[in-house]
Amino acid sequence: MERKRIYLSSPTMHGDEQKYVQEAFDTNWIAPLGPNVNAFEREMETYTDCGHAAALSSGTAAIHLALKLLGVGRDDIVFVSDLTFSATCNPIIYEDATPVFIDAEPDTWNLSPEALERAFEKYPHPKAVICVHLYGTPAKLEEIMAICRKHDVPLMEDAAESLGSTYKGRHTGTYGIYGIYSFNGNKIITTSGGGMFVSKDEAAVKKATFLATQARDPARHYQHSQIGYNYRMSNVTAGIGRGQLLHLEEHKQRKKEIYAQYREAFADIPEITMNPLNPDGDANCWLSCMTIDKGSSVAPDRVMDALEGVNAETRPIWKPMHLQPVFAPYDFIPHNADGSSVGEDIFDRGLCLPSDIKNTPEDMELIIGTVRKCFGR
Ligand SMILES: *Cc1c(COP(=O)(O)O)cnc(C)c1O
């Protein structure tokens, strides 16, 4: 018999989700609006203290609308984290704007303030900066915000992976002028698919909601003065979100335990380093990742193959955007003065470990034992 699959990060439902979804069915609110959508927005506002929130069909849709609200258009330059998932950058291209990829720094694996400064020397007038909180670890927000302020350029946070993470006591996603969260299937909480646009600026959130519902002017007849989108979250989906949000803190605690367990289990193997946490923050530890020292004879592929051998799911680190064929025409600003890339080095030496909150003690023991064996332990 094949050993049961151990997942990287799969949905975990609790039953409360079904209650809210049932309510939607019972009241016939099977529509892209309704009481669950409104309640989910209010509950997210309370949980993150973000000000105002608009529930959308995906995190990518939220990023797209944030760019619309920032006025990003043809030939505008947008500075964006290089070490991320492509969804962070695709909406820049939807708007015919030009991404400039900013390297990661080694302390948090996020947008490098040093590279950001250098980017401003080369391109003094970008329209916006997009900063990601990779794998749930908060970026160096204070440094990044100071640079953005100095150059009078707005910051947008892609907190798709970091819902529940805080930086200096406040939630990631609430520092920039706009923030976004994702509820995709593999995220820390999920609605199967969905996203949230958040801001302290109530008018901006109203505008995002307007654009997300086909930009209908307030008239009895169908009248449109702008191009709109069909980006709203459905009332059924929002029901799942409401149920999940009740368990977000519990998911975060469990993710943190998994991270701590890996770190302790590999502490005696000097070639292994766990992904960094930001000492100024409290990370949700969405995915636990490790890097292998340069001198080691063990390659990440070997560890991933060994884990696949026991039916445990792994994943490489996100491949940096400046290495993606589709983004080849765009500029990249490295962190290191010698022109080498920190993100590329992390990609070459790293992997994501199974971080599913349903991992049993036996699963964890199997994963840990399998990794240790790769290093001759
Ligand atoms: C998942 C993710 C997104 C996209 O969110 P969707 O809800 O899947 O559209 C954007 N950015 C990052 C960093 C992500 O991990």
The ligand as an ORCA input file, in Angstrom:
! r2SCAN-3c Opt
* xyz 0 1
  C      -0.920     33.323     -3.845
  C      -0.201     34.586     -4.140
  C      -0.775     35.602     -4.920
  C      -2.049     35.434     -5.691
  O      -3.167     35.174     -4.990
  P      -4.405     34.436     -5.721
  O      -5.481     34.535     -4.709
  O      -3.960     33.031     -5.993
  O      -4.700     35.193     -6.973
  C      -0.100     36.795     -5.058
  N       1.104     36.978     -4.495
  C       1.706     36.025     -3.773
  C       3.031     36.327     -3.167
  C       1.091     34.791     -3.587
  O       1.720     33.823     -2.906
*
